[in-house]
Amino acid sequence: MNVDHLVSTYGYWAVLLLVMAESLGVPLPGETALIAAGTYAGATHRLSAWLIFLVASAAAILGDNIGYWIGDKGGYRLARRYGPKIHLKERELKVARYVFDRQGAKVVFFGRFVSVLRTYAAFLAGTSRMRWRIFLPANALGGVVWAAIYSAASYFAGKSLEHFSGKIDLGLGGAAVVVIVALLLVVRRSVAKLAERAERAYPGPLDHLDGKTLQPEPPPQPKAPEKVKG
């Protein structure tokens, strides 16, 4: 897919459709389209950086909410039915639900800046029954900040971004590999603890908890001082 050609031919429509599709769960180059549009605007001034920002923000928010709705309406049932075939069992579903109940807003916001999470975070939030009133502001803020950073940076970089794109991609790719490996090690070590906490929060089959959310864990109570005998 030649994203530069799509942007130069269809302009804002290319940004709208690609960003929205990526956000609702289709693995298309939405972020690449945003960068290409900003670069094209900075180099030719045939597009407005402000309109690119507005279109990308709206597309990200709308696409994420569609992805959330799809996950909320059918993702959980699909995961329960077909998850075991891809090693996604109830233990993993409980961990995902526990994480979204406790840290869902952070996952949704920061997920906008991570390629894989940007595509699937909204769907997973809906599948994990994250409350929409919490999802919406985190999603909207993440979409606006993401669109602002990438549209402004690519616009002001102009042609220089294209000149250094190979080196930038290589550097970011190497950094991403390091970060992903580190995250996998952390997750591997902590998933057992998360599974224990999720089981305490959601005892029994998840089907009995459909539509319910996790109650806040009570703060630890201080131990009473032991009486000194004698």
N, C-alpha and C positions, 0 to 999 in steps of 0.2 A: 504494500500500500504506500503510494507516494503522497505523504501528508502535505508536503510543501505545495504540490500541484493542487490538492484539494483546497487548501487554504487560499492560494492565489486565484483559484477559479470560483469557489463558492463563498469565500470570506467568512462572515460571522456564522453562516449556517453550518459550515464545516466544524467550527469550534463548538457550536451548540450541540450538534448531533453526536460528535465523537466524545465530548466530555460527558454528556448525559448518558450515553450508552456504556461508557467505562464505569460510571458511578453506579449504575443499576445492576452491574454484574457481568457485562459483556466485555471480554478482554480486548478492547480496542485502544489505540494510542491517544487517549484524550489529553493527557498532559503534554505529549509531543505536539499535538495540534495547537494547544495553548501557547507553547514556546514558539512554534513556527509562526503563529499569527502575530505574536508580539515582535518577533524578529522582522517579519515582513512589513509590519507597520512602521517600525523604526527605520527600516532601510528605504521604503518607498513612500511612506505617508499616505498610502491608499486606504488604510484602515485606521480607525481611531483606537488608541490604547484604552481610553475610558470605556468605549463600547465593548471592546474585547473583555475587559475586566467584568463588566456588568453581565455580559452574555455567559462567560465562564462561571461566574458565581451562581447565576440562576440555573444553569445547566447542571452544575454540581449538586446544588440543593435539591432540585427536582428529581434528578436521577437517583440520588441517594434515598429520597423518600419513596420512590417507586420500588427500589431494591428492598427497602425496609418492609414495605407492604407485602411484597412477594414472599419474603422470608417469614413474616408474621402469619400470613395466610396459609402457606403450604410448605415452607422450609423445614419446620419442625417435624411434620408428619413424614416428609421424605427422608429426613435424617434418621428418624426412628425405624423406618421401614428398610432403607437401603444402606444405612450407615455401617452396619456390621460387615458388609461386603468390602468396604474400603477401610476396615479397622477403625471405624468411628462408632464406638459402642457407647452404652449409657454412661460409663465412667467419664469418657471424654466430653459427652454432651453436658454432664453435670458440671465439669470444670469450666466449660465455655459459658454456661449459664451463670455460674458463680462469679466468673470474672466480669461479665457484662453487668451483673447486678451490683457488684461492688465498685468496678472501675470503668463502667461502660462509657461515660462521658469522655474520659481521657482516651480510651481506645478509639472512639469515633473521631475525636478531634485530631489526634496525632496520626491516626490511620490515613487521613487525607494526604499525608506527606510521604507515605510508604507505598510503593507500587502495588504490591499484592493486596495489602489491606485496603487501599483506595478502591479497588475493584470489588472486594467482598465484605468489607466491614459493615456496610448498611444491611446487606442480606443476613449476615451473621447476627447482627443486633436484633433484627426481626425474628430470626429463628430462635434466638436465645431469650425471647420474650422481654427484651429491654423496653421499659416504658417509653412511649412516644414523646411524652412531655419532657423527658430528660434527653432523649435522642435528638429532638428537633433543634434546640438551641446549640448543642454541641456540634451538630452537623452543619448548621447554618454558619456558625462562627468559623469552623474549620474550612468550609468552602470559600467564604469571603477572604479569609487570610491567605489561603492557598492561591486563589485567583489573583489577589493583589500582588503577592510576592513574585509569582512567575510571569504575570503579564508585564509588570513594571521592569523587572530585571531583564527580560528578553527584549523589551522595547528599547531600553536605554543601551543595551549591549549592541543592538542592531546587527550589522554584518560581522562585527568582531566575534559574536557568539558563534556564528557559522565557521569562522576561521579557526577558532579554538575548540570546536565541538568534539573533535576526535580525542584530544587530550583530556577534555573535561569528562567525556564519557568513560575513558580509560581510568581516570582517577576515581570517579564516583563508583565505577564498577568494582574496582579493587577495594574501596572503602566499604561498599555494600557487602562484599563477600566476607570481610572481616567481621562486620556487625552481625550478619546473619549467622555465622558460625558461633559467635559469642552468645547470641540470643538462644540458639539451639541448645548450647551447653547449659545455659541458665534455666531454660524451660525444662530440659531433661532432668535437672537436679531438683527443681521445685515442683514438678507436676505431681509427684507423690504427695507432697504436703498439701497442694491445692486440692487434690482428689479427696484427701481426708477431710479438709474443711468443707468441701462441697457436699460430701456425704453427710456430715453433721448438719449442714444447712438444709439439705434436701434428702432426708431419710426416706428410703423406700423407692418405688418406681417413680420416674418423672411424670408418668401419665397422670398420677393423682395430683400433681402440682400444676397442671396446665392452667395458665392464666394468672398464677400467683407469683409474687415477687419475694425476694429474700428480705427477711426482717433484719434490721441492723443488729450486729453482734453487741451484746451488753459489754460495757467496759469492765475490765478485770477488777474484782473487788480486793481491797487491801486485806492482807491477812491480819487477824487480831493478834496482838502481842501475847506470847505465851507467858502464863503466870509462873513466877519463880517460886518453886517449892521451898518450904523451910522456914 
